[in-house]
Every structure is written in C-alpha cells, then in structure tokens.
Amino acid sequence: MSFVYSLRYTLDPRTNTPEKDAALMRFVKEARIDNVAFFINPEELNNSHLTAAQTQVWLDAIKPLQAQLAKMGVTTSLNPWTTMMHSDRGQTVNPAIGFDTLVDINGKKAASIACPGDPKWRDYLAARYAQYATIHPQELWLEDDFRHYNHTPLKLGCFCPRHMALYTQALGRDISRAAFVQEMLQPGEPTPARSAYLSVARQEMIETVHEIEQAVHAVAPDTNLAQMTSFPDWHAIEGRDWAGLFDAERGTGHPRIARPHLPAYNEIAPLKYGRAFEDYTRTTAAYLGDQADFYPELENYMYSPFVKSRRFTQFQIETAALVGAKGILLNLFDMMGNGIDESYGYAQMLAESRDFLDKVSKRRLQMSQTRGIQVLVDQDSSFTIHTTLGKGPEELLPKETSWAGLLSMFGFSTTITPWQSGTRLDHQLVAVSGQLLRNMDDEAIRELLGQHRVILDGESAAVIVDRHLGDLLHIESTQWHRVRTGYQSYEEATGHTADGIENPRITMLQHTGDYLQVTYAPDANVTVWSHAYNQNHERLGNVLTVIDDHIVVMPMNADPKYGWESQYISTRQALYQQLLPEIAPLDYLVAMPNVKLNVITGEDGMTLWLANFTLDDYHEIVWHPAEPVAADTATLITREGTTTVPLIRREDGCIVIDHPLVALTMVQLVIQ
C-alpha cells in the first residue's frame, strides 16, 4: 500500500503562466506527489457563489494541466472552496442564482452564506457539482463550510422563516425565533425545541449530499465524492449523523472519503497539538470507521516557514498514520495564484518522508482494533446533554474526549470508540467523561459498570447519581464545589509516591474544573487514593478512588476555558501508571512524557506506533506491555530505514528498545 500525497493547488485563470505550470510539474515530480487537488474560487480569489459560466472558466484552465499530470501518472481532484460559503466577506449572492441566506441564532441574516434548507441552493449546488464532474476528477471534495456553524461573523444557524416553519411544524405550535432559541438552550433537561433543531439540521444535510451524489454520478460514475470536516464536538451541535451523511454522499460502489481536520494551521507546541489531535482528528476517524479512506488536512496558513517549521510540518504528515490515513491533503502554498514557492524547501521534505510512510502504511493502523483504553464518544450527545446556564450553543458541546488526550499523552495505548446500542466493549478499560452516559438507558449503565472495567470523571459520576443509580458506585451523596471559590485548593495522594515525591500534591485551584465531593457508603469496597484539601491542609473529602476493584472515579469536570490542563502533570501520570494496571492489563510507556503509543495485535504479529509529541529527545524506548511478549527481537521502521532491534527485558516487566526516539518523530515497531 502506498501513502498518497495530494497537493491542494491554486491557479488564477486570469494570470496563470507557463512558468508557474512548469514549477508545479517540477514540484510534483521532486516531492513525489500522487494527486493534485485544484482549488476553484478560493480565499482571496473568491467571487461568492459562481454561475455556470464563471465556473467553466476555472475548469477550462485546469483541464490542460490535468492532461499534463496524467502523462506523469498523477491524478487530478477538484476542491471547490464553497458550498454554503465560509463567511460573507462583503459579498452577496448573485441575483441570477437567487437563493436565500442563513439567519443565525441571534437573528442576523447573512449576505452570502447560503441557507442550508433552501431547495434553490441545493439544486444550484448539485448543478455546480455536476459541472465539476464533467472533467472526471478522481475526488470531488465538499469543503468544510458545509456546516451550520462557524460562518463568521454569524453564529449557529439556521433560523430563517423557512426553518422556523419547520421547527413550528415539529413542535405542533407557533413559536417566535427568540422563544425557540431560548427553549432550545434552556437550563436542565433537553427540550422538544432542541430535538427539532438538531433533527432538521441532520436531515437537510443528508438530503443535500444525496442530491449532489445523484447529479455527480450521473455525469462521472467513477468520481469519488469526498467530505472535508471540522470539529466533531461542534458537528454534534448540528446533529451530524456521520454514517448517514457519508453513506448518502458516496453512493454505490464508492468508499467513505474524509479529510479530518489536523488542529494546527500555525505551529503550536507539539504537546498541545497531541491533545487536540485526539479531540478532532482521531475522533473523526473513529466515527467514520476503519474502512473509510482518510486524507487528513495539512495546512500551513498563512503559508511559508514563517508560519510553521518544516520539521513540524513533516511530523504532522507522518503522524497522519495514527488514524490509519490512506494519504494526506497538502495545503502548503497560498490560495491566490502565486503557485509553487521553491524556497520553502517542501519538495525535499516530502520526498524524505515518502518511503517511510509507504512502509508503515503496509500495516495500517485500525482504531477499532487498537488495544488498550477505550474512550467512548457519541455523535448524539447534543440531543441529551443537560445545560446549566442556557446562554449559548457552546453548552451543547460534548466533553467526551478528555480521557483520550490525557491518557494518550501519558503513554497509554488508547483508542476512541463511538457508542451506540450494541457497541462491543472488549478492550481492557473503558473511559467515560462528560455526559455521555445520558445516551444510555439504565440497563446499559448497569451493564457497563457491572461487567466492565471503567474509569469515570466527575460529570459521569454526577449523571449516574442524577439517574438514581448511585448505588452502583456505593454513593450516598454528592456535592459540586466550583473551582476558585475558596473551598478546595489541592489534592494529596497520602501514602503514595510519585516521581520520588511522597504524598504528592496536584492543584485543584488553577486551570482545572469543579470538584464533585462524593461520600461513599461506609462499608463499601472503595479504595481512596487521594483526598481534597484546602489551603490550611484541612481534609475535605475523597478525590481519586477505586470502587469494587474495577471502577476508577476522578471526580472533576472540565473547565470551560482550561479543560483538564491541571491534570497534565507527571505526578498524575505516575499515579495512573500505578493505579490503572491494577484494574486492567495495559500497554504504556515509562518515563516518556508526551509520547503516544498505539498497539495492535493480529494474526501477523504485533504492531506498535510510537510518536514523540514533544521537543525532548528520549535515548531509549521503555514499554510496559499488557501481556508477555515471546519474541526476542523486533523490526524497527524509521524515516532513516528498517533495522532489527533486540527486546531487552527488565525485572519490572518492562521491555527496553535501545534506540532513540527524538523530538517530533514517529516510528513503527513490528513484533512477529
């Protein structure tokens, strides 16, 4: 299996030159590009929604280059930059096209952003995509403006008269936009208004892609329709049905093809990138399944090495393998027609990584087969979440990937599993955060807590109590204590040692969420690992606990601004590497902060992926396997080549690979 490089490229039909075409062909050859995805009507060249005649200008400019690329064995795709429109940007819809525009949650009407429920827009978009299909691209992409949110400067949509009529019909009563929004967001249990909004948003997007699919495949049956995606938590508040949407889009005989978002358009600290990678990229891949074709998005906006170093860019490209990517979409150059800038040095960088990516892709990572901690997510959580303030749509965002970011950066092998009735939970440990448990009935919760080894956060424990199922955790009472209110100050693991520190402490005051003080039945089988204290060292209550030897509770929620930042500390890692293996056999890395590990076993042996999401170098790899390893050697695949390395046993059960893992690199280890 070869890893596919797809270069997103802009030419300006009005000013393109033979010199720019020659530079493109040279770059394609030197960088080993497999596919060129031509932008249509992008960014600075955008003229709002194009007519058929305006569109044809772009296609006529692309076709000669498509022919040249074909002679080189390089395929062509198309990336129209607009479906609904990213933002108004001072433009308006051409009266000759004439569809309605989006109205946001505050009643503000867009000038150029399409109403996603307008049949005229749907017919227009299908017609344009049928026109794009006339040049028979390999992939025809829908941009990530195909969504109900993030259309600057508007907020969540759509609440136009057409949509309000749909919501009114669903509710069976008349209601104003303002009253509908208030009811949709009101504190407490979900309302019929919220269900109406989410259901309408979900269905209209499925219907739209189905119409586009029919139009495209009537013209070009072999063209793959593909979807660019954004943030899975925000997609939840537009009711996205991942399988329903992508299956309607692909039609018959085509794969699901997605461009998951890679959360770093500009260079950020790699350890921050590693956390967001779980929230967005890996979660999207989990929702679409192992059989989908993934081409994650590498974008260096606003372009050049001043935005992102080549080394960080290369690391992003290589770690796309951690979602089982088939290839990657490369948005390396600007979108206004400058063409290839050879001074960036990207051709050599891409060529350096290509053989390595081809090798590791032979054993493609499948997230459903990854062993270790199984983090649950649910696309339907915005239907069930209980809000607290009722002030904005952000309260509907699921907070279900907290454990994925934390535990993966702590070196544990983890995966993300979408929950639905009948989901098999056969990994060693199940991790739940946020209000995901509201998607389960009482029987499913009882089965989860009774039959599986589980780790819960405070919000999950609160949901269990709210459902009158506290007896499953031997809970007698609970009380929330808001952060920075003068109550809790720090957590102390009395009687334990972490990083050589006796009775280690972790802040409960800064960059953390609220504390759920839990009182357990006095005769319950509950082992307390830590307690909360105030600034005067007065003990307040339990924090980290193990219930019935198989359920771990860390009773904190996520701060709206800081999430779980305070949890990312080596003392917490050390405590979890002591505690969690007592609950379940787990694979994890020792003394390697911010290195991700993924482990898969199969008939052809065991495969490990290790990626160093930090600027620190490690002189050796120390792996604690979940189960005994019989082999004495392994095959190590790096960017520099393939070697055989010994597996050195230590008395503490760890295996040492005497090979460095330097900053911003990934390796694959194959054990047979």
C-alpha positions in Angstrom: 0.0 0.0 0.0 1.3 3.4 -1.0 0.7 6.5 1.0 -0.9 9.2 -1.2 0.3 12.8 -1.4 -2.5 15.0 -2.6 -1.4 18.6 -3.2 -4.0 21.3 -3.0 -3.1 23.9 -5.6 -4.5 27.3 -6.8 -4.0 28.7 -10.2 -5.5 32.0 -11.2 -7.2 31.5 -14.6 -6.6 35.2 -15.4 -2.9 35.4 -14.6 -1.5 31.9 -14.7 1.7 31.5 -16.7 3.7 28.7 -18.3 6.5 29.3 -15.8 4.1 28.6 -12.9 2.9 25.4 -14.7 6.5 24.3 -15.1 7.2 24.9 -11.4 4.1 22.9 -10.5 5.2 19.9 -12.6 8.7 20.1 -11.2 7.4 20.1 -7.7 5.1 17.2 -8.3 8.0 15.1 -9.6 10.5 16.1 -6.9 8.1 15.9 -4.0 6.6 12.6 -5.3 3.1 13.9 -5.5 0.4 11.4 -6.5 -2.6 13.7 -6.9 -3.2 17.4 -7.4 -6.5 18.8 -6.0 -7.2 22.1 -7.8 -9.0 24.8 -5.9 -11.9 26.5 -7.5 -12.9 30.0 -6.4 -10.7 30.0 -3.2 -10.0 32.6 -0.5 -8.6 35.8 -2.0 -9.9 34.9 -5.5 -13.3 34.1 -4.2 -16.3 35.7 -6.0 -19.0 34.3 -3.8 -21.2 31.7 -5.4 -20.3 31.3 -9.1 -22.6 31.0 -12.1 -22.1 28.2 -14.6 -20.2 30.5 -16.9 -17.9 31.7 -14.2 -17.3 28.1 -13.1 -16.4 27.0 -16.6 -13.5 29.5 -16.7 -11.9 27.6 -13.8 -12.5 24.2 -15.4 -11.1 25.3 -18.8 -7.9 26.5 -17.0 -7.5 23.3 -15.1 -8.0 20.8 -18.0 -4.7 21.3 -19.8 -2.8 20.8 -16.5 -4.9 17.7 -15.8 -3.7 16.3 -19.1 -0.1 17.1 -18.4 -0.3 15.5 -14.9 -2.0 12.3 -16.4 1.1 11.8 -18.6 3.2 11.8 -15.4 0.9 9.2 -13.8 -0.6 11.8 -11.4 -4.3 12.0 -10.9 -6.4 15.2 -10.5 -9.1 16.1 -8.0 -11.2 19.2 -7.5 -11.6 21.3 -4.4 -14.3 23.8 -4.9 -13.9 26.2 -2.0 -17.5 27.0 -1.4 -20.7 25.1 -0.6 -22.6 27.3 1.8 -19.7 29.9 2.0 -17.2 30.2 4.8 -18.1 33.8 5.6 -19.8 36.8 3.9 -16.5 38.8 3.3 -18.6 41.7 2.0 -20.1 39.7 -0.9 -23.7 39.0 -1.8 -25.5 36.2 -3.7 -25.7 36.9 -7.4 -29.4 37.7 -8.1 -29.2 35.3 -11.1 -28.6 32.5 -8.6 -31.1 33.9 -6.1 -31.2 31.5 -3.1 -31.9 32.6 0.5 -29.2 33.1 3.0 -28.6 31.9 6.5 -30.1 33.5 9.6 -28.2 32.9 12.8 -29.3 32.1 16.4 -29.4 35.9 17.1 -31.5 36.7 14.1 -28.7 38.2 12.0 -29.0 37.5 8.3 -26.1 36.6 6.1 -25.4 38.3 2.8 -23.6 35.5 1.1 -23.8 32.3 3.3 -26.5 30.0 1.9 -29.5 28.8 3.9 -28.8 25.1 4.2 -32.5 24.3 3.8 -33.3 26.3 0.7 -34.2 24.0 -2.2 -32.8 26.6 -4.7 -29.4 26.4 -3.0 -29.5 22.6 -3.0 -30.4 22.5 -6.7 -27.7 25.1 -7.5 -25.0 23.2 -5.6 -25.9 19.9 -7.3 -25.8 21.6 -10.7 -22.4 23.1 -10.0 -21.0 19.7 -8.8 -22.4 18.0 -11.9 -20.5 20.7 -13.9 -17.3 20.0 -11.9 -17.7 16.3 -12.6 -17.5 16.9 -16.4 -13.7 16.8 -16.2 -13.9 13.4 -14.3 -11.8 14.2 -11.2 -10.7 11.3 -9.1 -12.1 13.0 -6.0 -14.6 15.8 -5.9 -14.5 17.5 -2.5 -17.1 19.2 -0.4 -15.4 22.0 1.6 -15.8 22.2 5.4 -18.1 25.2 5.1 -20.7 22.5 4.7 -21.9 23.1 8.3 -24.4 25.1 10.4 -21.7 26.9 12.5 -18.5 29.0 12.2 -19.7 31.2 9.4 -18.0 34.5 10.5 -19.4 36.8 11.7 -22.6 34.8 12.3 -23.2 32.2 14.9 -25.1 28.9 14.7 -27.8 28.7 12.0 -30.3 28.4 10.6 -33.3 30.3 12.0 -34.8 31.9 8.9 -38.5 31.9 8.3 -38.3 28.7 6.3 -36.5 26.9 9.2 -38.8 28.4 11.8 -41.8 26.9 9.9 -40.1 23.5 10.1 -39.5 23.9 13.8 -43.0 25.1 14.4 -44.3 22.0 12.5 -42.2 19.7 14.5 -43.4 21.3 17.8 -47.0 21.4 16.8 -47.3 25.0 17.9 -46.4 28.6 16.8 -43.2 30.0 18.3 -41.0 33.0 17.6 -37.3 32.7 16.8 -36.3 34.2 20.1 -38.6 32.0 22.1 -37.5 28.9 20.2 -33.8 29.7 20.8 -34.5 30.3 24.5 -36.3 26.9 24.8 -33.7 25.2 22.7 -30.9 26.2 25.1 -32.8 26.5 28.4 -31.1 25.0 31.5 -31.8 21.5 32.5 -33.2 18.6 30.5 -33.3 18.7 26.7 -36.4 20.2 25.2 -38.5 19.4 22.1 -37.1 22.6 20.6 -33.6 21.3 20.8 -34.6 18.0 19.3 -36.4 19.8 16.5 -33.4 21.9 15.6 -30.9 19.0 15.7 -33.2 16.7 13.7 -33.8 19.3 11.0 -30.1 20.2 10.7 -29.1 16.5 10.5 -31.7 15.5 7.8 -31.3 18.5 5.5 -27.5 17.9 5.1 -28.1 14.3 4.3 -30.7 15.2 1.7 -28.3 17.7 0.1 -25.4 15.4 -0.3 -27.7 12.7 -1.7 -28.9 15.2 -4.4 -25.2 16.1 -5.2 -24.3 12.4 -5.3 -27.0 11.7 -7.8 -26.0 14.6 -10.0 -22.3 13.9 -9.9 -22.5 10.1 -10.6 -24.9 10.7 -13.5 -22.1 12.5 -15.2 -19.0 10.8 -13.8 -19.8 7.4 -12.2 -16.2 6.8 -11.3 -15.6 10.0 -9.4 -15.4 9.8 -5.6 -17.4 12.4 -3.6 -15.4 13.3 -0.5 -16.1 15.5 2.5 -13.9 17.9 4.5 -14.8 18.0 8.2 -14.2 20.3 11.1 -14.6 19.8 14.9 -16.6 16.7 15.9 -17.9 18.4 19.0 -19.3 21.3 17.0 -20.6 18.9 14.4 -22.6 17.4 17.2 -24.5 20.6 17.8 -25.7 20.5 14.2 -26.9 16.9 14.7 -24.4 15.4 12.3 -25.0 11.7 11.6 -21.6 10.6 10.4 -22.6 7.3 8.8 -25.8 8.7 7.3 -24.1 11.7 5.8 -21.1 9.9 4.3 -23.1 7.0 3.0 -25.6 9.3 1.3 -22.6 11.2 -0.2 -20.6 8.2 -1.5 -23.5 6.5 -3.4 -23.0 2.9 -4.6 -19.6 1.3 -5.0 -17.5 4.2 -3.5 -15.8 4.4 -0.2 -16.4 6.9 2.6 -13.7 9.5 2.0 -12.9 12.2 4.5 -10.4 14.9 5.2 -10.2 15.1 9.0 -9.1 18.4 10.5 -5.5 18.5 11.7 -5.6 21.1 14.6 -2.6 23.3 13.8 -2.9 25.7 10.9 0.0 27.5 12.5 2.8 25.9 14.5 1.8 25.3 18.2 3.6 23.5 21.0 3.6 19.8 19.8 2.4 18.6 23.2 -0.7 20.9 22.8 -1.1 19.5 19.3 -1.0 16.0 20.6 -4.0 16.7 22.9 -6.1 18.3 20.2 -5.2 15.6 17.7 -7.3 13.2 19.8 -10.2 15.7 20.1 -10.5 16.3 16.4 -8.5 14.0 14.1 -8.8 10.7 15.9 -12.4 11.3 16.9 -13.5 12.0 13.3 -11.7 8.8 12.2 -13.4 6.8 14.9 -16.9 8.0 13.8 -16.3 7.0 10.2 -14.7 3.6 10.8 -11.7 1.6 9.8 -12.9 1.1 6.2 -13.1 4.8 5.4 -10.3 6.5 3.4 -8.7 9.3 5.4 -6.7 12.2 3.9 -6.1 14.5 6.9 -5.6 18.2 6.3 -2.1 19.6 6.4 -2.4 23.4 6.2 0.3 25.9 6.9 -1.8 29.1 6.9 -0.8 31.9 6.1 1.9 29.8 4.5 5.8 29.7 4.4 8.2 28.5 7.0 7.4 31.7 9.0 4.1 30.0 9.8 5.3 26.5 10.5 8.7 24.9 10.5 9.4 22.2 8.0 10.1 19.8 10.9 6.7 20.4 12.5 5.0 20.1 9.1 6.8 16.8 8.4 5.8 15.5 11.8 2.1 16.3 11.1 2.3 14.5 7.8 3.9 11.4 9.3 1.6 11.2 12.3 -1.4 11.1 10.0 -0.6 7.4 10.1 -2.1 7.3 13.6 -5.6 7.5 12.2 -4.8 4.9 9.5 -4.7 7.5 6.8 -4.5 6.5 3.2 -2.8 9.7 2.4 -2.8 13.4 3.2 -4.1 16.7 1.7 -1.3 19.2 1.5 -2.2 22.9 1.6 1.3 24.2 1.6 1.1 27.2 -0.7 -1.1 30.2 -0.9 -4.6 30.2 -2.4 -4.3 33.3 -4.6 -2.2 32.1 -7.5 1.4 32.6 -6.6 1.9 28.9 -7.3 4.9 26.9 -6.0 7.5 28.7 -3.9 10.6 26.5 -4.1 12.3 28.5 -1.4 10.1 26.8 1.2 12.1 23.5 0.8 8.9 21.3 0.9 9.8 19.1 -2.0 12.9 17.6 -0.3 10.9 17.2 3.0 8.1 15.3 1.3 10.5 13.1 -0.6 12.3 12.3 2.7 9.1 11.0 4.3 7.6 9.2 1.4 9.3 5.8 1.7 8.8 5.7 5.5 5.1 6.4 5.0 4.8 3.7 2.4 6.4 1.2 4.7 4.3 2.0 7.8 1.1 2.0 5.7 1.6 -1.7 4.9 0.4 -2.3 8.4 -2.4 0.3 8.5 -3.5 1.3 12.0 -7.1 0.4 12.6 -8.6 2.3 15.5 -11.2 -0.3 16.3 -8.5 -2.9 16.6 -6.2 -0.9 18.9 -5.8 -2.5 22.3 -5.8 -0.6 25.5 -8.1 2.1 26.9 -11.3 2.5 25.0 -12.6 6.1 25.2 -16.3 6.4 24.4 -17.9 9.2 22.3 -21.4 9.6 21.0 -22.5 11.7 18.0 -25.9 12.1 19.5 -24.8 13.7 22.8 -26.1 17.2 22.0 -29.6 15.7 21.9 -29.2 14.6 25.6 -26.9 17.0 27.4 -28.3 18.9 30.3 -27.3 22.6 30.1 -26.6 24.7 33.2 -26.9 28.4 32.1 -28.8 28.2 28.9 -26.9 31.2 27.5 -25.3 29.8 24.3 -24.9 26.8 22.0 -21.5 26.1 23.4 -23.3 24.4 26.3 -24.4 21.7 23.9 -20.8 20.7 23.1 -19.9 17.2 24.3 -16.9 16.8 26.5 -16.1 13.2 25.8 -12.5 13.1 24.6 -10.9 14.4 27.8 -9.5 10.9 28.7 -8.3 10.4 25.2 -6.0 13.4 25.2 -4.8 12.9 28.8 -4.1 9.2 28.8 -2.6 9.1 25.3 -0.1 11.8 26.3 0.6 9.8 29.5 1.9 7.0 27.2 -1.1 4.6 27.4 -2.3 2.8 24.3 -5.7 4.2 23.7 -8.4 4.3 21.1 -11.7 6.1 20.6 -15.0 4.1 20.2 -18.3 5.6 19.1 -21.1 4.4 21.4 -24.4 3.1 20.3 -26.7 0.4 21.5 -24.9 -2.9 20.9 -21.4 -1.5 20.8 -18.8 -4.1 21.8 -16.6 -3.0 24.7 -13.9 -5.7 24.6 -10.8 -3.6 25.4 -9.1 -3.7 28.7 -10.5 -0.5 30.1 -13.4 1.8 29.2 -13.1 5.6 29.9 -16.1 7.9 30.0 -16.3 11.7 30.5 -18.8 14.4 30.1 -22.5 13.5 29.9 -22.1 10.6 27.6 -24.0 8.3 30.0 -27.2 10.2 29.3 -27.3 8.4 26.0 -27.6 5.0 27.7 -30.7 3.6 29.3 -30.5 2.3 32.9 -29.9 -1.3 31.8 -26.9 -0.3 29.6 -25.4 1.7 32.5 -25.8 -1.2 34.9 -24.2 -3.5 32.3 -21.3 -1.1 31.7 -20.5 -0.7 35.4 -21.2 -4.3 36.3 -19.4 -6.1 33.5 -16.5 -3.8 32.5 -13.5 -2.1 34.0 -14.3 1.6 33.8 -12.8 5.0 34.5 -15.2 7.9 35.1 -14.8 11.7 35.6 -16.9 13.8 37.9 -19.6 14.7 35.4 -20.1 11.0 34.6 -20.5 10.1 38.3 -23.0 13.0 38.6 -25.0 11.7 35.8 -25.2 8.3 37.4 -26.4 9.9 40.7 -28.9 12.0 38.8 -30.3 8.9 37.2 -30.8 7.4 40.7 -28.2 4.8 40.0 -25.7 5.9 42.7 -26.0 2.6 44.4 -23.9 1.1 41.5 -21.0 3.2 42.9 -22.0 2.9 46.6 -22.5 6.7 46.6 -24.6 8.1 49.5 -24.3 11.8 48.5 -22.5 14.3 46.2 -21.9 18.0 46.1 -20.3 20.1 43.5 -17.7 22.7 44.6 -16.9 25.3 41.9 -13.3 26.0 41.2 -11.6 29.1 42.8 -14.3 29.6 45.4 -12.1 29.2 48.4 -13.1 25.6 49.2 -10.7 23.1 47.6 -7.1 24.0 46.9 -5.1 20.9 46.2 -5.3 17.1 46.0 -2.9 14.9 48.0 -2.2 11.2 47.4 -1.4 10.4 51.0 0.5 7.1 51.4 1.7 7.1 47.8 4.8 8.1 46.0 5.1 9.6 42.5 8.3 10.7 40.8 10.1 10.1 44.1 7.8 12.5 46.0 5.9 11.2 49.0 2.3 12.2 49.4 2.4 14.1 46.1 0.0 17.0 45.6 -1.8 18.3 42.5 -3.6 21.6 42.2 -7.4 21.8 42.4 -7.2 25.6 42.3 -5.9 26.6 38.9 -6.5 25.6 35.3 -8.9 22.8 36.4 -12.6 22.1 36.6 -15.1 21.8 39.5 -14.8 19.2 42.2 -17.5 16.7 42.9 -17.3 15.8 46.5 -18.5 12.2 46.8 -19.5 10.4 50.0 -19.4 6.6 49.8 -21.3 4.1 52.0 -19.0 3.3 55.0 -19.0 -0.4 54.4 -18.4 -0.1 50.6 -15.4 -1.6 48.8 -13.8 1.7 48.0 -10.1 2.3 48.0 -9.2 6.0 48.3 -6.0 7.1 46.5 -6.2 10.8 47.2 -8.1 13.5 49.1 -9.0 17.1 48.6 -7.6 19.7 51.0 -8.0 23.5 51.5 -5.1 25.9 51.8 -4.9 25.1 55.6 -4.3 21.4 54.9 -7.8 20.5 56.2 -9.1 17.3 54.6 -12.3 17.9 52.7 -13.2 14.6 51.0 -12.2 11.9 48.6 -10.8 12.5 45.2 -9.3 9.6 43.3 -11.0 6.3 44.2 -11.3 2.7 43.1 -14.7 1.1 43.5 -15.2 -2.7 43.7 -11.7 -3.2 42.3 -12.7 -2.3 38.7 -14.2 1.2 38.6 -12.0 4.4 38.9 -13.5 7.7 39.7 -11.6 11.0 39.2 -14.4 13.4 40.4 -13.5 16.6 38.4 -15.3 18.1 35.4 -13.8 20.1 32.5 -13.2 23.9 32.9 -14.9 25.8 30.0 -11.6 27.6 29.3 -8.8 25.3 30.5 -10.4 21.9 30.2 -8.1 19.5 32.1 -4.9 21.4 31.9 -4.0 20.8 35.6 -4.2 17.1 35.1 -1.3 17.1 32.6 1.4 16.7 35.2 4.0 14.0 35.8 2.7 13.2 39.3 -0.7 12.3 37.8 0.9 10.2 35.1 2.9 8.3 37.8 -0.3 7.7 39.9 -2.2 6.4 36.9 0.6 4.2 35.8 0.5 2.6 39.3 -3.3 2.5 39.6 -4.7 1.6 36.2 -2.6 -1.5 35.6 -4.1 -2.9 38.8 -7.5 -2.6 37.2 -6.7 -4.0 33.8 -3.6 -5.2 31.8 -2.4 -2.1 29.9 0.3 -1.1 27.4 2.1 2.1 28.4 5.4 3.9 28.0 7.7 4.6 31.0 9.5 7.9 31.6 8.5 9.2 28.1 6.0 12.1 28.7 4.0 13.2 25.6 4.8 10.1 23.5 1.8 8.4 22.1 1.6 4.6 21.9 -0.8 2.5 19.8 -0.7 -1.3 19.9 -2.4 -3.7 17.6 -2.2 -7.5 17.7 -3.2 -9.7 14.8 -2.5 -13.0 13.0 0.7 -11.5 11.5 2.0 -10.3 14.9 2.0 -7.2 16.9 2.5 -3.6 15.7 3.4 -0.6 17.8 3.2 3.0 16.7 5.2 5.5 18.8 5.1 9.2 18.2 7.0 11.8 20.1 4.8 14.9 20.5 7.4 17.0 22.3 10.7 18.8 21.7 12.5 16.4 24.1 14.6 13.5 22.8 14.5 10.1 24.5 17.6 8.0 24.3 15.7 4.7 24.5 12.1 3.4 24.4 10.7 1.8 27.5 7.5 -0.1 27.0 5.4 -1.9 29.6 3.4 -4.5 27.6 -0.1 -5.5 28.6 0.8 -9.2 28.2 4.0 -11.2 27.9 5.9 -10.9 24.7 7.6 -14.1 23.5 9.8 -12.6 20.7 13.4 -11.5 21.4 13.7 -9.1 18.5 11.5 -6.7 16.6 11.6 -4.8 13.3 12.0 -1.1 13.8 10.9 1.2 10.9 12.0 4.8 11.0 12.4 7.5 8.4 16.1 6.5 8.2 15.4 2.9 7.3 14.5 -0.5 8.7 16.5 -2.4 11.3 16.2 -5.4 13.7 16.4 -4.5 17.3 16.6 -6.6 20.5 13.8 -6.6 23.1 15.6 -6.2 26.4 13.7 -7.4 29.4 13.8 -5.6 32.8 12.9 -7.1 36.1 9.9 -4.7 36.5 8.2 -6.3 33.4 9.2 -3.5 31.0 10.9 -4.0 27.6 13.6 -1.7 26.5 14.3 -0.9 22.9 17.8 0.5 22.7 17.0 3.1 20.1 16.4 6.8 20.5 13.1 8.5 19.9 14.0 12.1 19.1 11.7 15.1 19.1 8.9 15.2 16.5 9.4 11.7 15.1 7.3 8.6 14.8 8.5 5.0 14.5 6.8 1.7 13.9 7.8 -1.5 15.8 6.7 -4.9 14.3 7.0 -8.0 16.5 6.4 -11.4 15.0 
